[in-house]
Amino acid sequence: CYHGGRNEQFWFGPGFADKWSDYDLSSAYPTAMSLIGMPDWNGTYQTLNIDEFTSETLGFASVEFEFPADCRFPTLPVRTANGLIFPLKGKTECAAPEIYLAKAVGAKLTITHGVIVPTDKSQRVFEGFIKECIERRNIAGSKTLQGLFWKEISNSTYGKTAQGLRERRVYDLRDRQTKPLPPSRITNAYFAAYITSFVRAVLGEIMNSIPSDKTVFSCTTDG
């Protein structure tokens, strides 16, 4: 259920002169991280009930889906050899935020296998850390070296939750050779899958809220 970013180009060829708006979701990944409540791993259970998958549920499922024919931007990711695609109909494995959104935009959904990890939202795993990073950045000033340092710290922490989930080789300066990148101390497939799903879902919700007479040029969760 762990997938990467949603990066798509919807307009091809020469563009046209007009007023274009470029919207940015500030601190998208750290915000998604801060939503994760303390997991009760021993309480993990299986369910096929679509209503149990909400935007803040630490849930994951195999899903068969079909969006309405007039849906401009389907929101469930399907992994291919050439990256993610977002078809009107198909099967996928994904996390709860995108399942919740797909239902909201009118998709017909059937969960064939679902798993939910109960969480305690009064204790959020990353909230204290993310809050401190943002406070320190605000004190330093967002455009200062220290401010950019704290921004990088908070943004790169998400990457540590996903480190090692897929094979990746990096160059080791000390040994002067390329080695597989091992998992970090906080690598967690559940967290990484939820975080990326939440950010893709927010982007998908925004795009589907744009009036049909407006052109969406491109989108990216990795801006």
C-alpha positions in Angstrom: 0.0 0.0 0.0 3.0 2.3 0.0 3.2 4.4 -3.1 5.1 7.5 -4.1 4.0 11.0 -5.1 1.2 12.0 -7.5 3.0 13.9 -10.3 1.0 14.4 -13.5 1.0 16.7 -16.5 -2.5 17.4 -17.9 -1.7 19.9 -20.7 0.6 18.9 -23.5 2.2 21.1 -26.2 2.4 24.9 -26.2 0.5 26.6 -23.4 -1.6 29.7 -23.8 -1.4 33.1 -22.3 -3.7 33.5 -19.3 -3.8 34.0 -15.6 -2.3 30.9 -14.0 -2.3 30.1 -10.3 0.3 28.0 -8.6 -1.0 26.6 -5.2 1.4 25.1 -2.7 0.4 23.1 0.4 2.8 24.3 3.1 4.4 21.5 5.1 2.2 18.9 3.5 4.2 15.8 4.6 4.9 17.0 8.1 1.2 17.8 8.6 0.2 14.3 7.5 2.8 12.8 9.8 1.4 14.8 12.7 -2.0 13.2 12.3 -0.9 9.7 13.2 -2.1 8.5 16.6 -0.2 6.1 18.8 -0.8 2.6 17.2 -2.2 -0.3 19.2 -0.4 -2.9 17.1 -1.9 -5.8 19.1 -5.4 -4.5 18.4 -4.9 -4.8 14.6 -8.0 -6.3 12.9 -9.4 -7.2 9.5 -12.5 -5.5 8.1 -14.4 -5.2 4.8 -16.5 -2.3 6.1 -15.8 0.8 3.9 -17.2 3.2 6.5 -14.3 2.3 8.9 -11.8 3.8 6.5 -11.7 7.5 7.3 -9.1 10.2 6.5 -7.3 9.7 9.9 -7.6 5.8 10.0 -4.4 3.9 10.0 -6.0 1.5 7.6 -5.0 -0.4 4.4 -6.9 -2.4 1.9 -7.1 -4.1 -1.4 -9.9 -2.4 -3.3 -11.9 -2.9 -6.5 -13.2 0.5 -7.7 -15.0 2.4 -10.4 -15.3 6.2 -10.5 -18.2 8.0 -12.3 -17.6 8.5 -16.0 -17.6 12.3 -15.5 -14.9 12.2 -12.7 -12.2 14.5 -14.0 -9.5 13.3 -11.7 -9.8 9.7 -10.3 -8.0 9.5 -7.0 -7.0 5.8 -6.4 -3.3 5.0 -7.4 -2.5 2.0 -9.5 1.2 1.1 -9.6 2.7 0.2 -13.1 6.1 -0.3 -14.5 6.1 3.4 -15.5 4.9 4.9 -12.2 1.5 5.6 -10.7 -1.6 6.0 -12.8 -5.1 7.0 -11.6 -7.7 5.2 -13.8 -11.5 5.4 -13.7 -11.7 1.7 -12.9 -9.4 -1.0 -11.6 -7.9 -2.7 -8.6 -5.4 -1.3 -6.1 -3.8 -1.6 -2.7 -3.8 1.7 -0.8 -4.3 3.4 2.6 -7.5 4.8 4.2 -7.3 8.5 3.2 -7.6 7.7 -0.5 -10.4 5.2 0.1 -12.3 7.8 2.1 -11.8 10.4 -0.7 -12.8 8.0 -3.5 -16.1 7.3 -1.7 -16.7 11.0 -1.2 -16.3 11.7 -5.0 -18.8 9.0 -5.8 -16.7 5.9 -6.6 -18.2 2.4 -6.3 -15.8 0.5 -3.9 -15.5 -3.1 -2.8 -12.8 -4.0 -0.2 -11.5 -7.5 -0.8 -9.1 -7.4 2.1 -8.8 -4.7 4.7 -6.7 -4.1 7.8 -7.0 -1.4 10.4 -4.5 -0.5 13.2 -6.4 1.2 16.1 -4.7 4.4 17.2 -4.9 6.7 20.2 -5.3 10.2 18.8 -4.7 11.8 22.2 -1.1 10.7 21.7 0.2 11.5 18.2 3.5 9.9 17.2 5.2 12.8 15.5 3.1 15.8 16.7 5.6 17.1 19.3 8.6 16.7 17.0 6.9 18.5 14.0 5.5 21.2 16.3 9.0 21.9 17.6 10.5 22.0 14.1 7.8 24.5 13.0 8.3 26.7 16.1 12.0 26.8 15.6 11.7 27.6 11.9 9.3 30.5 12.7 11.7 31.9 15.3 14.6 31.7 12.9 12.7 33.0 9.9 11.6 30.9 7.0 14.2 32.3 4.6 17.2 32.1 6.9 19.7 29.3 6.9 18.5 28.1 10.3 14.9 28.3 9.1 15.6 26.3 6.0 17.5 23.8 8.2 14.5 23.2 10.4 12.3 22.9 7.4 14.6 20.2 5.9 14.6 18.3 9.2 10.8 18.1 9.4 10.4 17.3 5.7 13.2 14.7 5.5 11.8 12.8 8.6 9.0 11.4 6.4 11.7 10.0 4.1 13.2 8.1 7.0 9.9 6.3 7.6 10.0 5.0 4.1 13.8 4.3 3.9 14.6 0.8 2.9 11.0 -0.1 1.9 12.1 -0.3 -1.7 15.5 -1.3 -3.0 17.7 1.7 -3.5 21.5 2.0 -3.8 23.5 4.9 -2.6 27.2 5.8 -2.8 29.1 5.4 0.5 31.8 8.1 0.7 33.6 6.3 3.5 34.0 3.0 1.7 33.9 4.6 -1.8 31.4 2.1 -3.2 27.7 1.8 -3.9 25.7 0.0 -1.3 22.0 -0.9 -0.7 20.3 1.7 1.5 19.2 -0.1 4.7 16.1 0.8 6.7 16.4 3.6 9.2 15.6 3.4 12.9 12.1 4.7 12.3 11.3 2.9 9.0 7.7 1.9 9.2 5.6 0.8 6.2 2.3 1.6 7.9 3.4 5.2 8.6 4.9 5.8 5.1 1.9 4.4 3.3 -0.5 6.5 5.4 1.5 9.7 5.0 1.8 9.5 1.2 -1.8 8.5 0.8 -3.0 11.5 2.9 -1.0 14.0 0.8 -2.2 12.4 -2.5 -5.8 12.5 -1.2 -5.6 16.1 -0.3 -4.3 17.0 -3.7 -7.0 14.8 -5.4 -9.7 16.5 -3.3 -8.5 19.9 -4.3 -8.4 19.0 -8.0 -11.9 17.6 -8.0 -13.1 20.8 -6.3 -11.9 23.0 -9.2 -14.8 24.1 -11.6 -15.0 22.1 -14.8 -14.5 25.3 -16.9 -11.0 25.8 -15.4 -7.9 24.1 -16.8 -5.7 22.1 -14.4 -2.2 22.3 -16.0 -0.3 19.9 -13.7 0.0 18.6 -10.2 2.7 17.3 -8.0 3.0 16.1 -4.3 6.8 16.5 -4.6 7.0 20.2 -5.5 
